[in-house]
């Protein structure tokens, strides 16, 4: 397990926390958010066009704090499933989910075969 952040750093429908990952040998970022009391994490890559979602580091939710939104193209994603629910992806595709757990006041990520630990300089400063 890799420590991402303190559990209280994630506020329901608020800013997320970015963290470094590696996909197919390339440095990228993942992100964790809290929605309806639970923590969810995804690869920070839009299913519509492979770009990071956040327009400012950590800004993933729409203004209502309900949907994850790609700031570049406006694709909308369900925070629980990562499934595209609107915008240019036309309801097709989904964000790549990352496995996270919340224990003892911390949020941890469990790398898998497709997404592994990345360069620590690639996440938020």
Order of alpha helices (4+ residues) and beta strands (2+ residues): beta-beta-beta-beta-beta-beta-beta-beta-beta-beta
